Amino acid sequence: MTKSVFILGPCAAETEEQVMATAKAIKRLTVDDAQCTVDDIIFRAGIWKPRTSPNTFQGIGTEGLYWLQRVQAEIGLDCATEVVNTEQLQAVADAHIPYIWIGARTSANPIAVQEISDALCALTERNKHVFKGVFIKNPVNEDVALWIGNIERLEQCGLPIAAIHRGCNHHPCWKMAYELHQQRPDIPILLDPSHMSGDSNRVPELCAKGAELGYNGYMVEVHIQPKEAWSDAQQQIEPNAVKRLTMHDAQCTMHATELLWQRAMMDETDDALWSILKQRMDISQQIGVWKKAHGVDIVQPERYQDILQRRLTWAAAHNIRPEAVRQIMDAIHTESVRIQS
């Protein structure tokens, strides 16, 4: 795998026309653009989709592999698709698609990854030119040890391996990527801003953050008509937005300063903190409705003193000044009373 990699294309291959039109647009805006400095452009499209609900689009199936073959033959872009089992891996190998990725759900199951790895090793041993590389996403849960274990399983095949950081449940989980790089600095890491955010509007922002932190590239969902997409419509960008992403070309070093990484983790923690605070205020509002309906006083001094004492006990156990905790709790309580009133 080359130094900077952009893996671009729709969440799912839907029709032959959609795949070809998207691939042509991506090539025009990247490979054919003299200003694009990305080392390698790979076209991505899901053929089999491990979706949460069986009532959603599950992927076009093997037919889509022929469309990817057309992209390679007529447009000149190498292709990648996701596999979740050995049968799919064999079909991809038979179609001569050079790159595969293992998704977050499969990555959470080390037995499944080992089975894919064993089959991949056998295929590679028989034909050294079947695959050019493998990408492995982080598991759906924040488990860096499992992510590294999956990388080690796949390394047995002797193929180039790269990690794809897609976050967990639309949260970045920067710490997980940082720990992976600390333990395995030899493994390239690509950012998946589409799944990390679940929101196409945030993709440029996250790509900029990836450039700042020195990621080796990006996997971004690109659709010729995102609003009409059969899956993940809300997180796919239009091809014209790709050109702006190349302005955030990866630095390919992951040598961001410790301070930048710590700030990224701090920002994520702050986002979670304020999200939880909003949830608390929503509950306060519901409590206020109940109190009014049952003629209960809004202010309950004994209840607040009980809450405050628990927090002060917690502060003492965690070496946090009780004065600071009291100020924070007083501010939260004051706002809660206002919302309930």
Backbone hydrogen bonds, N-H to C=O, Kabsch-Sander energy under -0.5 kcal/mol:
donor,donor_aa,acceptor,acceptor_aa,energy
5,V,216,N,-1.9
6,F,40,D,-2.5
7,I,5,V,-0.5
7,I,218,Y,-3.2
8,L,6,F,-0.7
8,L,42,I,-2.7
9,G,220,V,-1.4
13,A,46,G,-2.7
14,E,12,A,-0.6
19,V,15,T,-2.2
20,M,16,E,-2.4
21,A,17,E,-2.6
22,T,18,Q,-2.2
23,A,19,V,-2.4
24,K,20,M,-2.5
25,A,21,A,-2.0
26,I,22,T,-2.3
27,K,23,A,-2.4
28,R,24,K,-2.3
29,L,25,A,-1.8
30,T,26,I,-0.9
30,T,27,K,-0.6
32,D,27,K,-2.6
33,D,30,T,-1.3
34,A,32,D,-0.6
36,C,33,D,-1.7
40,D,4,S,-1.8
42,I,6,F,-2.7
43,F,78,D,-3.0
44,R,8,L,-2.2
45,A,80,A,-1.5
46,G,10,P,-0.6
46,G,11,C,-1.0
49,K,58,Q,-2.6
51,R,49,K,-2.0
56,T,53,S,-1.4
60,I,13,A,-0.6
61,G,47,I,-2.4
64,G,61,G,-2.2
65,L,62,T,-1.8
66,Y,62,T,-0.6
66,Y,63,E,-1.1
67,W,63,E,-0.8
68,L,64,G,-1.8
69,Q,65,L,-2.0
70,R,66,Y,-1.7
71,V,67,W,-1.9
72,Q,68,L,-2.1
73,A,69,Q,-2.5
74,E,70,R,-3.2
75,I,70,R,-0.7
75,I,71,V,-1.5
76,G,71,V,-1.3
77,L,71,V,-1.1
78,D,41,I,-0.5
80,A,43,F,-2.2
81,T,99,Y,-1.2
83,V,101,W,-1.8
89,L,85,N,-1.8
90,Q,86,T,-2.3
91,A,87,E,-1.9
92,V,88,Q,-2.3
93,A,89,L,-2.4
94,D,90,Q,-2.6
95,A,91,A,-1.5
96,H,93,A,-1.3
97,I,92,V,-2.0
99,Y,79,C,-1.5
100,I,133,G,-1.2
101,W,81,T,-1.6
102,I,135,F,-2.4
103,G,101,W,-0.5
107,S,103,G,-2.6
108,A,104,A,-0.9
109,N,106,T,-2.1
113,V,109,N,-2.0
114,Q,110,P,-2.3
115,E,111,I,-2.2
116,I,112,A,-2.2
117,S,113,V,-2.7
118,D,114,Q,-2.7
119,A,115,E,-2.1
120,L,116,I,-2.6
121,C,117,S,-2.6
122,A,118,D,-2.0
123,L,119,A,-2.3
124,T,120,L,-2.6
125,E,121,C,-2.3
126,R,122,A,-1.7
127,N,123,L,-2.2
130,V,127,N,-1.5
132,K,98,P,-2.8
133,G,98,P,-1.3
134,V,160,P,-2.3
135,F,100,I,-2.3
136,I,162,A,-2.2
137,K,102,I,-2.6
138,N,164,I,-1.6
140,V,104,A,-1.0
143,D,141,N,-1.8
147,W,143,D,-1.8
148,I,144,V,-2.6
149,G,145,A,-2.3
150,N,146,L,-2.3
151,I,147,W,-1.9
152,E,148,I,-2.4
153,R,149,G,-1.9
154,L,150,N,-2.3
155,E,151,I,-2.0
156,Q,152,E,-0.6
156,Q,153,R,-0.9
157,C,154,L,-1.7
158,G,155,E,-1.7
162,A,134,V,-2.1
163,A,188,P,-2.9
164,I,136,I,-2.4
165,H,163,A,-0.5
165,H,190,L,-3.4
166,R,164,I,-0.8
168,C,171,H,-2.3
171,H,168,C,-1.0
176,M,173,C,-0.9
177,A,173,C,-1.1
178,Y,174,W,-2.5
179,E,175,K,-2.6
180,L,176,M,-2.0
181,H,177,A,-2.4
182,Q,178,Y,-2.3
183,Q,179,E,-2.1
184,R,180,L,-3.1
187,I,184,R,-1.9
190,L,163,A,-3.1
191,L,217,G,-2.5
192,D,165,H,-2.8
194,S,219,M,-0.6
196,M,192,D,-1.8
197,S,193,P,-1.6
198,G,194,S,-2.4
200,S,234,Q,-2.6
202,R,199,D,-1.6
203,V,200,S,-1.0
206,L,202,R,-2.3
207,C,203,V,-2.3
208,A,204,P,-2.2
209,K,205,E,-1.8
210,G,206,L,-2.4
211,A,207,C,-2.2
212,E,208,A,-2.2
213,L,209,K,-2.1
214,G,210,G,-0.7
214,G,211,A,-0.6
215,Y,210,G,-2.6
216,N,189,I,-2.9
218,Y,5,V,-1.9
219,M,191,L,-2.6
220,V,7,I,-2.4
220,V,218,Y,-0.5
222,V,9,G,-2.2
222,V,220,V,-0.5
223,H,237,I,-2.5
228,E,225,Q,-1.9
229,A,226,P,-1.7
235,Q,232,D,-1.3
236,Q,232,D,-0.5
236,Q,233,A,-0.7
237,I,221,E,-2.4
241,A,238,E,-1.5
242,V,239,P,-2.0
243,K,239,P,-0.5
245,L,241,A,-1.2
246,T,242,V,-1.5
247,M,244,R,-1.0
248,H,245,L,-2.2
249,D,246,T,-1.0
252,C,215,Y,-1.5
254,M,214,G,-1.2
256,A,213,L,-0.7
261,W,257,T,-1.7
262,Q,258,E,-2.6
263,R,259,L,-2.5
264,A,260,L,-2.1
265,M,261,W,-2.2
266,M,262,Q,-2.4
267,D,263,R,-2.9
268,E,264,A,-1.9
269,T,265,M,-2.1
270,D,266,M,-2.6
271,D,267,D,-2.3
272,A,268,E,-2.1
273,L,269,T,-2.6
274,W,270,D,-2.6
275,S,271,D,-1.9
276,I,272,A,-2.4
277,L,273,L,-2.1
278,K,274,W,-2.1
279,Q,275,S,-1.9
280,R,276,I,-2.3
281,M,277,L,-2.1
282,D,278,K,-2.1
283,I,279,Q,-2.1
284,S,280,R,-2.2
285,Q,281,M,-2.1
286,Q,282,D,-1.8
287,I,283,I,-2.5
288,G,284,S,-2.4
289,V,285,Q,-1.9
290,W,286,Q,-2.0
291,K,287,I,-2.8
292,K,288,G,-2.3
293,A,289,V,-2.0
294,H,290,W,-1.5
295,G,292,K,-0.8
296,V,291,K,-2.8
300,Q,298,I,-0.5
304,Y,300,Q,-2.2
305,Q,301,P,-2.5
306,D,302,E,-1.9
307,I,303,R,-2.1
308,L,304,Y,-3.0
309,Q,305,Q,-2.4
310,R,306,D,-1.8
311,R,307,I,-1.9
312,L,308,L,-2.4
313,T,309,Q,-2.3
314,W,310,R,-2.0
315,A,311,R,-2.5
316,A,312,L,-2.1
317,A,313,T,-1.6
318,H,314,W,-1.1
318,H,315,A,-0.6
319,N,316,A,-0.8
320,I,315,A,-2.4
325,V,321,R,-1.7
326,R,322,P,-2.6
327,Q,323,E,-2.0
328,I,324,A,-2.2
329,M,325,V,-2.8
330,D,326,R,-2.5
331,A,327,Q,-2.0
332,I,328,I,-2.3
333,H,329,M,-2.8
334,T,330,D,-2.5
335,E,331,A,-2.0
336,S,332,I,-2.3
337,V,333,H,-2.5
338,R,334,T,-1.9
339,I,335,E,-2.3
340,Q,336,S,-2.2
341,S,337,V,-1.7
